[in-house]
Amino acid sequence: MRQAKARLEDAEDALQEANYPYTVRLSQECVELSLKAVLKAIGIEYPKVHDVSDVFTRIEGRLPEWFRVEIPFLRESSKILAKKREISFYGGEEALLSPNDVISEEDAKDAAMRARKVYSLCDRLISQLEKASKEERLD
């Protein structure tokens, strides 16, 4: 989560600097790292891919209700940002477009919003899991 938070902070800075492709790239990394941290926290070995959203449909029963209701948003965010990841790096190579030509301010704002929310949800869940684990050890 520490790495996810760093990406989120850097994405916010990139957005302020109007570096929209970099905002999208860092937001995608934040989402990916946050979701993988949740999987690791509940004892699931995550796949070594950028979009781990499909795993969440198979394990939602292991998650608290407040988090389960957010799974559609989490999955959508992961899928959208994983798709935009490549063009945020390389642009539209076939059409000789740079990343700045294909990633808009709106794309960047949406990516940063998604990263903020995903990070916040995952951080809350992991904090709850850590607290429950501490209480269990004390019993």
DONUVEX-366824 format. One record per atom (N, C-alpha, C, O): residue number from 0; chain; atom name; x, y, z. Coordinates in pm, whole numbers. Atoms other than C-alpha are relative to their C-alpha. Example, Ala and Ser with C-alpha at 12.3 -4.5 7.8 and 13.67 -1.06 7.14 Angstrom:
REM residues 2
(rec 0; "A"; "N"; (89; -119; 0));
(rec 0; "A"; "CA"; (1230; -450; 780));
(rec 0; "A"; "C"; (90; 120; 0));
(rec 0; "A"; "O"; (194; 118; 66));
(rec 1; "A"; "N"; (-82; -119; -6));
(rec 1; "A"; "CA"; (1367; -106; 714));
(rec 1; "A"; "C"; (-77; 109; 73));
(rec 1; "A"; "O"; (-26; 220; 90));
END
This chain:
REM residues 139
(rec 0; "A"; "N"; (83; -119; 0));
(rec 0; "A"; "CA"; (0; 0; 0));
(rec 0; "A"; "C"; (88; 126; 0));
(rec 0; "A"; "O"; (49; 231; -50));
(rec 1; "A"; "N"; (-90; -115; -1));
(rec 1; "A"; "CA"; (296; 226; 58));
(rec 1; "A"; "C"; (37; 41; -143));
(rec 1; "A"; "O"; (41; 160; -176));
(rec 2; "A"; "N"; (-32; -29; 139));
(rec 2; "A"; "CA"; (391; 197; -308));
(rec 2; "A"; "C"; (-122; 57; -74));
(rec 2; "A"; "O"; (-108; 146; -157));
(rec 3; "A"; "N"; (123; -51; 62));
(rec 3; "A"; "CA"; (29; 253; -414));
(rec 3; "A"; "C"; (-21; 146; 38));
(rec 3; "A"; "O"; (-57; 229; -46));
(rec 4; "A"; "N"; (17; -138; -46));
(rec 4; "A"; "CA"; (13; 569; -202));
(rec 4; "A"; "C"; (98; 94; -70));
(rec 4; "A"; "O"; (62; 205; -107));
(rec 5; "A"; "N"; (-100; -81; 69));
(rec 5; "A"; "CA"; (334; 699; -358));
(rec 5; "A"; "C"; (-43; 29; -144));
(rec 5; "A"; "O"; (-28; 140; -193));
(rec 6; "A"; "N"; (48; -19; 138));
(rec 6; "A"; "CA"; (189; 644; -707));
(rec 6; "A"; "C"; (-116; 99; -3));
(rec 6; "A"; "O"; (-124; 184; -92));
(rec 7; "A"; "N"; (115; -91; -6));
(rec 7; "A"; "CA"; (-131; 822; -607));
(rec 7; "A"; "C"; (46; 144; 19));
(rec 7; "A"; "O"; (-2; 234; -50));
(rec 8; "A"; "N"; (-52; -135; -24));
(rec 8; "A"; "CA"; (58; 1123; -472));
(rec 8; "A"; "C"; (68; 55; -125));
(rec 8; "A"; "O"; (50; 172; -160));
(rec 9; "A"; "N"; (-67; -44; 123));
(rec 9; "A"; "CA"; (271; 1139; -787));
(rec 9; "A"; "C"; (-101; 25; -112));
(rec 9; "A"; "O"; (-83; 116; -193));
(rec 10; "A"; "N"; (105; -22; 101));
(rec 10; "A"; "CA"; (-41; 1106; -1005));
(rec 10; "A"; "C"; (-68; 134; 22));
(rec 10; "A"; "O"; (-98; 206; -73));
(rec 11; "A"; "N"; (62; -131; -31));
(rec 11; "A"; "CA"; (-197; 1403; -825));
(rec 11; "A"; "C"; (92; 114; -43));
(rec 11; "A"; "O"; (45; 214; -98));
(rec 12; "A"; "N"; (-96; -102; 43));
(rec 12; "A"; "CA"; (120; 1605; -887));
(rec 12; "A"; "C"; (1; 11; -153));
(rec 12; "A"; "O"; (2; 122; -207));
(rec 13; "A"; "N"; (-2; -1; 146));
(rec 13; "A"; "CA"; (124; 1504; -1254));
(rec 13; "A"; "C"; (-126; 65; -55));
(rec 13; "A"; "O"; (-119; 136; -156));
(rec 14; "A"; "N"; (125; -63; 43));
(rec 14; "A"; "CA"; (-240; 1610; -1289));
(rec 14; "A"; "C"; (11; 152; 14));
(rec 14; "A"; "O"; (-31; 226; -76));
(rec 15; "A"; "N"; (-17; -144; -21));
(rec 15; "A"; "CA"; (-158; 1951; -1142));
(rec 15; "A"; "C"; (94; 62; -103));
(rec 15; "A"; "O"; (80; 179; -140));
(rec 16; "A"; "N"; (-98; -47; 98));
(rec 16; "A"; "CA"; (130; 1982; -1389));
(rec 16; "A"; "C"; (-48; -21; -144));
(rec 16; "A"; "O"; (26; 4; -239));
(rec 17; "A"; "N"; (61; 27; 131));
(rec 17; "A"; "CA"; (-102; 1890; -1681));
(rec 17; "A"; "C"; (77; -107; -78));
(rec 17; "A"; "O"; (78; -106; -202));
(rec 18; "A"; "N"; (-67; 114; 63));
(rec 18; "A"; "CA"; (105; 1578; -1751));
(rec 18; "A"; "C"; (-100; -116; 2));
(rec 18; "A"; "O"; (-90; -208; 84));
(rec 19; "A"; "N"; (114; 90; -3));
(rec 19; "A"; "CA"; (-203; 1378; -1837));
(rec 19; "A"; "C"; (35; -147; -26));
(rec 19; "A"; "O"; (-18; -235; 44));
(rec 20; "A"; "N"; (-35; 142; 17));
(rec 20; "A"; "CA"; (-46; 1058; -1976));
(rec 20; "A"; "C"; (65; -59; 126));
(rec 20; "A"; "O"; (37; -173; 163));
(rec 21; "A"; "N"; (-67; 48; -120));
(rec 21; "A"; "CA"; (171; 1028; -1666));
(rec 21; "A"; "C"; (-100; -18; 114));
(rec 21; "A"; "O"; (-87; -110; 195));
(rec 22; "A"; "N"; (106; 15; -99));
(rec 22; "A"; "CA"; (-134; 1083; -1446));
(rec 22; "A"; "C"; (-72; -132; -17));
(rec 22; "A"; "O"; (-95; -204; 80));
(rec 23; "A"; "N"; (70; 126; 28));
(rec 23; "A"; "CA"; (-311; 792; -1615));
(rec 23; "A"; "C"; (89; -119; 35));
(rec 23; "A"; "O"; (42; -214; 98));
(rec 24; "A"; "N"; (-93; 111; -26));
(rec 24; "A"; "CA"; (-5; 566; -1593));
(rec 24; "A"; "C"; (16; -23; 150));
(rec 24; "A"; "O"; (7; -137; 197));
(rec 25; "A"; "N"; (-18; 14; -145));
(rec 25; "A"; "CA"; (52; 635; -1223));
(rec 25; "A"; "C"; (-130; -42; 68));
(rec 25; "A"; "O"; (-127; -118; 165));
(rec 26; "A"; "N"; (129; 40; -56));
(rec 26; "A"; "CA"; (-319; 602; -1147));
(rec 26; "A"; "C"; (-24; -148; -21));
(rec 26; "A"; "O"; (-73; -217; 68));
(rec 27; "A"; "N"; (15; 143; 28));
(rec 27; "A"; "CA"; (-324; 261; -1314));
(rec 27; "A"; "C"; (87; -80; 96));
(rec 27; "A"; "O"; (42; -182; 150));
(rec 28; "A"; "N"; (-90; 72; -90));
(rec 28; "A"; "CA"; (-25; 152; -1107));
(rec 28; "A"; "C"; (-54; 2; 143));
(rec 28; "A"; "O"; (-44; -99; 213));
(rec 29; "A"; "N"; (59; -10; -133));
(rec 29; "A"; "CA"; (-193; 276; -789));
(rec 29; "A"; "C"; (-114; -100; 16));
(rec 29; "A"; "O"; (-121; -171; 117));
(rec 30; "A"; "N"; (113; 93; -4));
(rec 30; "A"; "CA"; (-508; 77; -866));
(rec 30; "A"; "C"; (50; -145; 3));
(rec 30; "A"; "O"; (4; -226; 83));
(rec 31; "A"; "N"; (-53; 136; 6));
(rec 31; "A"; "CA"; (-312; -236; -956));
(rec 31; "A"; "C"; (64; -40; 134));
(rec 31; "A"; "O"; (36; -148; 185));
(rec 32; "A"; "N"; (-68; 31; -126));
(rec 32; "A"; "CA"; (-97; -221; -642));
(rec 32; "A"; "C"; (-99; -10; 116));
(rec 32; "A"; "O"; (-83; -95; 204));
(rec 33; "A"; "N"; (100; 3; -108));
(rec 33; "A"; "CA"; (-396; -147; -416));
(rec 33; "A"; "C"; (-79; -130; -3));
(rec 33; "A"; "O"; (-99; -193; 101));
(rec 34; "A"; "N"; (79; 123; 11));
(rec 34; "A"; "CA"; (-599; -440; -548));
(rec 34; "A"; "C"; (85; -123; 33));
(rec 34; "A"; "O"; (37; -216; 98));
(rec 35; "A"; "N"; (-88; 113; -31));
(rec 35; "A"; "CA"; (-303; -676; -527));
(rec 35; "A"; "C"; (30; -6; 150));
(rec 35; "A"; "O"; (45; -115; 206));
(rec 36; "A"; "N"; (-22; -2; -145));
(rec 36; "A"; "CA"; (-243; -564; -166));
(rec 36; "A"; "C"; (-117; -65; 72));
(rec 36; "A"; "O"; (-97; -138; 169));
(rec 37; "A"; "N"; (118; 63; -61));
(rec 37; "A"; "CA"; (-600; -666; -78));
(rec 37; "A"; "C"; (7; -151; -18));
(rec 37; "A"; "O"; (-15; -227; 77));
(rec 38; "A"; "N"; (-8; 144; 25));
(rec 38; "A"; "CA"; (-555; -1004; -242));
(rec 38; "A"; "C"; (105; -65; 90));
(rec 38; "A"; "O"; (81; -170; 150));
(rec 39; "A"; "N"; (-106; 54; -86));
(rec 39; "A"; "CA"; (-230; -1060; -56));
(rec 39; "A"; "C"; (-43; -2; 146));
(rec 39; "A"; "O"; (-14; -97; 219));
(rec 40; "A"; "N"; (43; -10; -140));
(rec 40; "A"; "CA"; (-387; -947; 274));
(rec 40; "A"; "C"; (-99; -110; 38));
(rec 40; "A"; "O"; (-106; -149; 154));
(rec 41; "A"; "N"; (94; 107; -32));
(rec 41; "A"; "CA"; (-656; -1214; 246));
(rec 41; "A"; "C"; (54; -137; -41));
(rec 41; "A"; "O"; (-19; -236; -43));
(rec 42; "A"; "N"; (-66; 128; 24));
(rec 42; "A"; "CA"; (-407; -1483; 149));
(rec 42; "A"; "C"; (-16; -57; -139));
(rec 42; "A"; "O"; (-9; -179; -157));
(rec 43; "A"; "N"; (15; 48; 137));
(rec 43; "A"; "CA"; (-459; -1502; -226));
(rec 43; "A"; "C"; (121; 44; -81));
(rec 43; "A"; "O"; (156; 162; -83));
(rec 44; "A"; "N"; (-111; -32; 88));
(rec 44; "A"; "CA"; (-165; -1521; -461));
(rec 44; "A"; "C"; (-58; 63; -126));
(rec 44; "A"; "O"; (-134; 0; -199));
(rec 45; "A"; "N"; (58; -70; 113));
(rec 45; "A"; "CA"; (-246; -1264; -724));
(rec 45; "A"; "C"; (72; -36; -130));
(rec 45; "A"; "O"; (190; -68; -130));
(rec 46; "A"; "N"; (-63; 26; 130));
(rec 46; "A"; "CA"; (-186; -1320; -1094));
(rec 46; "A"; "C"; (98; 113; -36));
(rec 46; "A"; "O"; (78; 228; 3));
(rec 47; "A"; "N"; (-102; -99; 38));
(rec 47; "A"; "CA"; (117; -1142; -1241));
(rec 47; "A"; "C"; (-42; 69; -131));
(rec 47; "A"; "O"; (26; 59; -233));
(rec 48; "A"; "N"; (54; -78; 112));
(rec 48; "A"; "CA"; (-91; -926; -1476));
(rec 48; "A"; "C"; (-41; 137; 54));
(rec 48; "A"; "O"; (-52; 156; 175));
(rec 49; "A"; "N"; (36; -135; -44));
(rec 49; "A"; "CA"; (-190; -561; -1468));
(rec 49; "A"; "C"; (-143; 12; 47));
(rec 49; "A"; "O"; (-173; 93; 135));
(rec 50; "A"; "N"; (142; -6; -38));
(rec 50; "A"; "CA"; (-565; -622; -1439));
(rec 50; "A"; "C"; (-38; -127; 76));
(rec 50; "A"; "O"; (-48; -235; 18));
(rec 51; "A"; "N"; (37; 116; -84));
(rec 51; "A"; "CA"; (-659; -850; -1148));
(rec 51; "A"; "C"; (-149; 1; 36));
(rec 51; "A"; "O"; (-190; -68; 129));
(rec 52; "A"; "N"; (141; -20; -35));
(rec 52; "A"; "CA"; (-1026; -752; -1148));
(rec 52; "A"; "C"; (-82; -129; 1));
(rec 52; "A"; "O"; (-174; -143; 81));
(rec 53; "A"; "N"; (79; 124; 8));
(rec 53; "A"; "CA"; (-1156; -1098; -1243));
(rec 53; "A"; "C"; (9; -82; 128));
(rec 53; "A"; "O"; (-84; -154; 162));
(rec 54; "A"; "N"; (-17; 76; -125));
(rec 54; "A"; "CA"; (-1020; -1247; -920));
(rec 54; "A"; "C"; (-106; 42; 102));
(rec 54; "A"; "O"; (-153; -40; 179));
(rec 55; "A"; "N"; (92; -51; -102));
(rec 55; "A"; "CA"; (-1255; -1027; -717));
(rec 55; "A"; "C"; (-141; -58; -12));
(rec 55; "A"; "O"; (-212; -66; 88));
(rec 56; "A"; "N"; (133; 62; 12));
(rec 56; "A"; "CA"; (-1570; -1186; -859));
(rec 56; "A"; "C"; (0; -140; 61));
(rec 56; "A"; "O"; (-103; -186; 110));
(rec 57; "A"; "N"; (-8; 135; -56));
(rec 57; "A"; "CA"; (-1447; -1527; -744));
(rec 57; "A"; "C"; (14; -1; 152));
(rec 57; "A"; "O"; (-15; -102; 216));
(rec 58; "A"; "N"; (-28; 0; -144));
(rec 58; "A"; "CA"; (-1361; -1418; -389));
(rec 58; "A"; "C"; (-86; 97; 79));
(rec 58; "A"; "O"; (-62; 118; 198));
(rec 59; "A"; "N"; (76; -104; -69));
(rec 59; "A"; "CA"; (-1622; -1159; -304));
(rec 59; "A"; "C"; (-65; -48; 129));
(rec 59; "A"; "O"; (-86; 32; 220));
(rec 60; "A"; "N"; (58; 54; -123));
(rec 60; "A"; "CA"; (-1776; -1388; -41));
(rec 60; "A"; "C"; (93; 8; 120));
(rec 60; "A"; "O"; (48; -1; 235));
(rec 61; "A"; "N"; (-98; -11; -108));
(rec 61; "A"; "CA"; (-1458; -1351; 162));
(rec 61; "A"; "C"; (20; 144; 47));
(rec 61; "A"; "O"; (101; 171; 135));
(rec 62; "A"; "N"; (-19; -142; -28));
(rec 62; "A"; "CA"; (-1493; -974; 177));
(rec 62; "A"; "C"; (-121; 57; 72));
(rec 62; "A"; "O"; (-233; 8; 54));
(rec 63; "A"; "N"; (114; -60; -71));
(rec 63; "A"; "CA"; (-1708; -754; 401));
(rec 63; "A"; "C"; (-99; 65; -98));
(rec 63; "A"; "O"; (-62; 106; -208));
(rec 64; "A"; "N"; (107; -52; 85));
(rec 64; "A"; "CA"; (-2038; -628; 262));
(rec 64; "A"; "C"; (31; 140; -55));
(rec 64; "A"; "O"; (10; 166; -173));
(rec 65; "A"; "N"; (-27; -138; 46));
(rec 65; "A"; "CA"; (-1929; -261; 246));
(rec 65; "A"; "C"; (100; 2; -115));
(rec 65; "A"; "O"; (95; 90; -201));
(rec 66; "A"; "N"; (-100; 8; 107));
(rec 66; "A"; "CA"; (-1637; -365; 23));
(rec 66; "A"; "C"; (-60; -69; -123));
(rec 66; "A"; "O"; (-32; -31; -236));
(rec 67; "A"; "N"; (63; 74; 112));
(rec 67; "A"; "CA"; (-1842; -610; -187));
(rec 67; "A"; "C"; (-82; 91; -89));
(rec 67; "A"; "O"; (-81; 76; -211));
(rec 68; "A"; "N"; (85; -88; 83));
(rec 68; "A"; "CA"; (-2079; -336; -300));
(rec 68; "A"; "C"; (85; 89; -91));
(rec 68; "A"; "O"; (34; 144; -188));
(rec 69; "A"; "N"; (-91; -83; 82));
(rec 69; "A"; "CA"; (-1776; -151; -442));
(rec 69; "A"; "C"; (71; -81; -108));
(rec 69; "A"; "O"; (140; -23; -192));
(rec 70; "A"; "N"; (-72; 83; 96));
(rec 70; "A"; "CA"; (-1648; -446; -645));
(rec 70; "A"; "C"; (-30; 38; -145));
(rec 70; "A"; "O"; (64; 41; -225));
(rec 71; "A"; "N"; (20; -43; 140));
(rec 71; "A"; "CA"; (-1820; -335; -969));
(rec 71; "A"; "C"; (86; 122; -37));
(rec 71; "A"; "O"; (144; 127; -145));
(rec 72; "A"; "N"; (-85; -118; 26));
(rec 72; "A"; "CA"; (-1642; 3; -942));
(rec 72; "A"; "C"; (148; -39; -5));
(rec 72; "A"; "O"; (221; 7; -92));
(rec 73; "A"; "N"; (-140; 42; -4));
(rec 73; "A"; "CA"; (-1311; -162; -850));
(rec 73; "A"; "C"; (38; -73; -128));
(rec 73; "A"; "O"; (143; -48; -187));
(rec 74; "A"; "N"; (-27; 78; 122));
(rec 74; "A"; "CA"; (-1332; -403; -1143));
(rec 74; "A"; "C"; (1; 90; -123));
(rec 74; "A"; "O"; (90; 81; -207));
(rec 75; "A"; "N"; (8; -92; 114));
(rec 75; "A"; "CA"; (-1437; -134; -1388));
(rec 75; "A"; "C"; (125; 89; -5));
(rec 75; "A"; "O"; (183; 108; -112));
(rec 76; "A"; "N"; (-117; -88; -5));
(rec 76; "A"; "CA"; (-1154; 95; -1274));
(rec 76; "A"; "C"; (125; -74; -44));
(rec 76; "A"; "O"; (205; -21; -121));
(rec 77; "A"; "N"; (-118; 79; 38));
(rec 77; "A"; "CA"; (-895; -179; -1307));
(rec 77; "A"; "C"; (1; -26; -150));
(rec 77; "A"; "O"; (105; -11; -215));
(rec 78; "A"; "N"; (7; 31; 143));
(rec 78; "A"; "CA"; (-1014; -275; -1655));
(rec 78; "A"; "C"; (25; 125; -86));
(rec 78; "A"; "O"; (103; 119; -182));
(rec 79; "A"; "N"; (-16; -124; 78));
(rec 79; "A"; "CA"; (-1038; 84; -1785));
(rec 79; "A"; "C"; (145; 46; 2));
(rec 79; "A"; "O"; (203; 76; -103));
(rec 80; "A"; "N"; (-136; -53; -10));
(rec 80; "A"; "CA"; (-699; 188; -1654));
(rec 80; "A"; "C"; (103; -95; -59));
(rec 80; "A"; "O"; (204; -50; -113));
(rec 81; "A"; "N"; (-93; 95; 63));
(rec 81; "A"; "CA"; (-525; -132; -1767));
(rec 81; "A"; "C"; (0; 20; -152));
(rec 81; "A"; "O"; (104; 9; -216));
(rec 82; "A"; "N"; (9; -24; 145));
(rec 82; "A"; "CA"; (-652; -61; -2120));
(rec 82; "A"; "C"; (70; 130; -40));
(rec 82; "A"; "O"; (131; 138; -146));
(rec 83; "A"; "N"; (-61; -129; 33));
(rec 83; "A"; "CA"; (-529; 299; -2107));
(rec 83; "A"; "C"; (150; 3; 32));
(rec 83; "A"; "O"; (221; 95; -9));
(rec 84; "A"; "N"; (-140; 5; -41));
(rec 84; "A"; "CA"; (-193; 197; -1961));
(rec 84; "A"; "C"; (94; 9; -120));
(rec 84; "A"; "O"; (186; 90; -122));
(rec 85; "A"; "N"; (-89; 6; 115));
(rec 85; "A"; "CA"; (-34; 115; -2295));
(rec 85; "A"; "C"; (2; 132; -78));
(rec 85; "A"; "O"; (109; 180; -116));
(rec 86; "A"; "N"; (-2; -126; 77));
(rec 86; "A"; "CA"; (-148; 430; -2474));
(rec 86; "A"; "C"; (57; 116; 81));
(rec 86; "A"; "O"; (105; 214; 24));
(rec 87; "A"; "N"; (-62; -106; -80));
(rec 87; "A"; "CA"; (-34; 642; -2181));
(rec 87; "A"; "C"; (153; -6; -10));
(rec 87; "A"; "O"; (221; 94; 13));
(rec 88; "A"; "N"; (-145; 16; 22));
(rec 88; "A"; "CA"; (316; 503; -2247));
(rec 88; "A"; "C"; (38; 36; -144));
(rec 88; "A"; "O"; (130; 114; -168));
(rec 89; "A"; "N"; (-44; -2; 139));
(rec 89; "A"; "CA"; (324; 482; -2625));
(rec 89; "A"; "C"; (-85; 84; -94));
(rec 89; "A"; "O"; (-44; 109; -208));
(rec 90; "A"; "N"; (88; -76; 88));
(rec 90; "A"; "CA"; (35; 686; -2762));
(rec 90; "A"; "C"; (-66; -91; -101));
(rec 90; "A"; "O"; (-78; -212; -79));
(rec 91; "A"; "N"; (61; 77; 109));
(rec 91; "A"; "CA"; (-135; 576; -3080));
(rec 91; "A"; "C"; (106; -21; -106));
(rec 91; "A"; "O"; (112; 54; -204));
(rec 92; "A"; "N"; (-117; 20; 87));
(rec 92; "A"; "CA"; (170; 433; -3254));
(rec 92; "A"; "C"; (-37; -14; -148));
(rec 92; "A"; "O"; (33; 38; -235));
(rec 93; "A"; "N"; (38; 21; 141));
(rec 93; "A"; "CA"; (-15; 327; -3571));
(rec 93; "A"; "C"; (-30; 133; -70));
(rec 93; "A"; "O"; (2; 150; -187));
(rec 94; "A"; "N"; (37; -129; 58));
(rec 94; "A"; "CA"; (-141; 681; -3625));
(rec 94; "A"; "C"; (106; 106; 29));
(rec 94; "A"; "O"; (86; 224; 1));
(rec 95; "A"; "N"; (-111; -91; -35));
(rec 95; "A"; "CA"; (189; 835; -3506));
(rec 95; "A"; "C"; (-43; 111; 96));
(rec 95; "A"; "O"; (-2; 226; 83));
(rec 96; "A"; "N"; (46; -95; -101));
(rec 96; "A"; "CA"; (16; 1003; -3213));
(rec 96; "A"; "C"; (77; -21; 129));
(rec 96; "A"; "O"; (99; -134; 172));
(rec 97; "A"; "N"; (-72; 10; -127));
(rec 97; "A"; "CA"; (205; 1082; -2895));
(rec 97; "A"; "C"; (-101; -26; 112));
(rec 97; "A"; "O"; (-221; -10; 93));
(rec 98; "A"; "N"; (92; 17; -114));
(rec 98; "A"; "CA"; (61; 998; -2552));
(rec 98; "A"; "C"; (-80; 127; 29));
(rec 98; "A"; "O"; (-197; 120; 66));
(rec 99; "A"; "N"; (71; -126; -23));
(rec 99; "A"; "CA"; (-28; 1367; -2517));
(rec 99; "A"; "C"; (-114; 22; -99));
(rec 99; "A"; "O"; (-210; 93; -70));
(rec 100; "A"; "N"; (105; -14; 101));
(rec 100; "A"; "CA"; (-236; 1342; -2835));
(rec 100; "A"; "C"; (-121; -88; 30));
(rec 100; "A"; "O"; (-232; -58; -15));
(rec 101; "A"; "N"; (110; 95; -20));
(rec 101; "A"; "CA"; (-447; 1051; -2709));
(rec 101; "A"; "C"; (-55; -4; 142));
(rec 101; "A"; "O"; (-163; -59; 164));
(rec 102; "A"; "N"; (49; -5; -138));
(rec 102; "A"; "CA"; (-480; 1109; -2333));
(rec 102; "A"; "C"; (-40; 144; 31));
(rec 102; "A"; "O"; (42; 235; 26));
(rec 103; "A"; "N"; (53; -135; -24));
(rec 103; "A"; "CA"; (-702; 1406; -2247));
(rec 103; "A"; "C"; (4; 35; 149));
(rec 103; "A"; "O"; (31; -49; 234));
(rec 104; "A"; "N"; (12; -45; -139));
(rec 104; "A"; "CA"; (-739; 1611; -1933));
(rec 104; "A"; "C"; (-111; -78; 71));
(rec 104; "A"; "O"; (-96; -116; 187));
(rec 105; "A"; "N"; (110; 76; -60));
(rec 105; "A"; "CA"; (-1071; 1434; -1873));
(rec 105; "A"; "C"; (42; -144; 32));
(rec 105; "A"; "O"; (5; -197; 136));
(rec 106; "A"; "N"; (-53; 135; -27));
(rec 106; "A"; "CA"; (-899; 1094; -1904));
(rec 106; "A"; "C"; (81; 2; 129));
(rec 106; "A"; "O"; (66; -87; 213));
(rec 107; "A"; "N"; (-87; -10; -117));
(rec 107; "A"; "CA"; (-646; 1206; -1644));
(rec 107; "A"; "C"; (-80; 25; 128));
(rec 107; "A"; "O"; (-53; -35; 231));
(rec 108; "A"; "N"; (82; -27; -119));
(rec 108; "A"; "CA"; (-906; 1347; -1405));
(rec 108; "A"; "C"; (-78; -124; 42));
(rec 108; "A"; "O"; (-87; -154; 161));
(rec 109; "A"; "N"; (74; 124; -31));
(rec 109; "A"; "CA"; (-1112; 1028; -1429));
(rec 109; "A"; "C"; (94; -104; 60));
(rec 109; "A"; "O"; (58; -170; 158));
(rec 110; "A"; "N"; (-97; 97; -51));
(rec 110; "A"; "CA"; (-803; 812; -1374));
(rec 110; "A"; "C"; (40; 32; 144));
(rec 110; "A"; "O"; (46; -57; 228));
(rec 111; "A"; "N"; (-40; -40; -136));
(rec 111; "A"; "CA"; (-696; 1011; -1067));
(rec 111; "A"; "C"; (-114; -21; 99));
(rec 111; "A"; "O"; (-91; -65; 211));
(rec 112; "A"; "N"; (115; 23; -87));
(rec 112; "A"; "CA"; (-1048; 997; -922));
(rec 112; "A"; "C"; (-14; -148; 33));
(rec 112; "A"; "O"; (-36; -186; 148));
(rec 113; "A"; "N"; (10; 144; -20));
(rec 113; "A"; "CA"; (-1058; 620; -971));
(rec 113; "A"; "C"; (112; -49; 94));
(rec 113; "A"; "O"; (87; -130; 183));
(rec 114; "A"; "N"; (-113; 42; -85));
(rec 114; "A"; "CA"; (-713; 579; -813));
(rec 114; "A"; "C"; (-23; 42; 145));
(rec 114; "A"; "O"; (2; -36; 236));
(rec 115; "A"; "N"; (27; -47; -137));
(rec 115; "A"; "CA"; (-811; 790; -510));
(rec 115; "A"; "C"; (-101; -91; 69));
(rec 115; "A"; "O"; (-81; -133; 183));
(rec 116; "A"; "N"; (106; 80; -61));
(rec 116; "A"; "CA"; (-1127; 590; -450));
(rec 116; "A"; "C"; (45; -144; 23));
(rec 116; "A"; "O"; (20; -200; 130));
(rec 117; "A"; "N"; (-46; 138; -16));
(rec 117; "A"; "CA"; (-971; 247; -509));
(rec 117; "A"; "C"; (100; -8; 115));
(rec 117; "A"; "O"; (92; -97; 200));
(rec 118; "A"; "N"; (-99; 1; -108));
(rec 118; "A"; "CA"; (-677; 332; -283));
(rec 118; "A"; "C"; (-69; 13; 136));
(rec 118; "A"; "O"; (-37; -61; 229));
(rec 119; "A"; "N"; (70; -24; -126));
(rec 119; "A"; "CA"; (-909; 461; -11));
(rec 119; "A"; "C"; (-75; -125; 48));
(rec 119; "A"; "O"; (-67; -161; 165));
(rec 120; "A"; "N"; (74; 121; -35));
(rec 120; "A"; "CA"; (-1130; 151; -18));
(rec 120; "A"; "C"; (94; -113; 43));
(rec 120; "A"; "O"; (69; -180; 143));
(rec 121; "A"; "N"; (-94; 108; -30));
(rec 121; "A"; "CA"; (-837; -90; -20));
(rec 121; "A"; "C"; (74; 28; 130));
(rec 121; "A"; "O"; (97; -63; 210));
(rec 122; "A"; "N"; (-69; -38; -123));
(rec 122; "A"; "CA"; (-656; 99; 255));
(rec 122; "A"; "C"; (-91; -24; 122));
(rec 122; "A"; "O"; (-46; -74; 225));
(rec 123; "A"; "N"; (96; 22; -109));
(rec 123; "A"; "CA"; (-970; 90; 472));
(rec 123; "A"; "C"; (-14; -149; 31));
(rec 123; "A"; "O"; (-13; -189; 147));
(rec 124; "A"; "N"; (15; 143; -21));
(rec 124; "A"; "CA"; (-1013; -284; 420));
(rec 124; "A"; "C"; (124; -60; 65));
(rec 124; "A"; "O"; (112; -137; 160));
(rec 125; "A"; "N"; (-123; 56; -56));
(rec 125; "A"; "CA"; (-650; -366; 492));
(rec 125; "A"; "C"; (17; 45; 145));
(rec 125; "A"; "O"; (62; -34; 228));
(rec 126; "A"; "N"; (-7; -48; -139));
(rec 126; "A"; "CA"; (-660; -150; 806));
(rec 126; "A"; "C"; (-92; -82; 90));
(rec 126; "A"; "O"; (-54; -119; 201));
(rec 127; "A"; "N"; (93; 82; -78));
(rec 127; "A"; "CA"; (-966; -343; 926));
(rec 127; "A"; "C"; (53; -142; 19));
(rec 127; "A"; "O"; (40; -200; 127));
(rec 128; "A"; "N"; (-55; 135; -9));
(rec 128; "A"; "CA"; (-800; -675; 850));
(rec 128; "A"; "C"; (116; -6; 100));
(rec 128; "A"; "O"; (128; -100; 178));
(rec 129; "A"; "N"; (-113; -6; -94));
(rec 129; "A"; "CA"; (-487; -573; 1040));
(rec 129; "A"; "C"; (-48; 14; 144));
(rec 129; "A"; "O"; (7; -48; 235));
(rec 130; "A"; "N"; (55; -20; -135));
(rec 130; "A"; "CA"; (-693; -457; 1338));
(rec 130; "A"; "C"; (-60; -131; 52));
(rec 130; "A"; "O"; (-37; -169; 167));
(rec 131; "A"; "N"; (62; 127; -40));
(rec 131; "A"; "CA"; (-890; -784; 1346));
(rec 131; "A"; "C"; (107; -104; 30));
(rec 131; "A"; "O"; (93; -182; 124));
(rec 132; "A"; "N"; (-108; 95; -23));
(rec 132; "A"; "CA"; (-568; -983; 1322));
(rec 132; "A"; "C"; (70; 28; 134));
(rec 132; "A"; "O"; (103; -65; 207));
(rec 133; "A"; "N"; (-60; -37; -128));
(rec 133; "A"; "CA"; (-417; -791; 1617));
(rec 133; "A"; "C"; (-88; -43; 116));
(rec 133; "A"; "O"; (-39; -98; 215));
(rec 134; "A"; "N"; (94; 37; -106));
(rec 134; "A"; "CA"; (-728; -847; 1827));
(rec 134; "A"; "C"; (-2; -151; 19));
(rec 134; "A"; "O"; (-12; -199; 131));
(rec 135; "A"; "N"; (-2; 146; -6));
(rec 135; "A"; "CA"; (-720; -1218; 1742));
(rec 135; "A"; "C"; (123; -49; 76));
(rec 135; "A"; "O"; (115; -141; 157));
(rec 136; "A"; "N"; (-122; 39; -69));
(rec 136; "A"; "CA"; (-360; -1243; 1859));
(rec 136; "A"; "C"; (-3; 30; 148));
(rec 136; "A"; "O"; (59; -39; 229));
(rec 137; "A"; "N"; (8; -38; -140));
(rec 137; "A"; "CA"; (-445; -1070; 2184));
(rec 137; "A"; "C"; (-92; -93; 79));
(rec 137; "A"; "O"; (-78; -105; 201));
(rec 138; "A"; "N"; (95; 90; -68));
(rec 138; "A"; "CA"; (-725; -1317; 2262));
(rec 138; "A"; "C"; (62; -125; 44));
(rec 138; "A"; "O"; (-5; -210; 103));
END
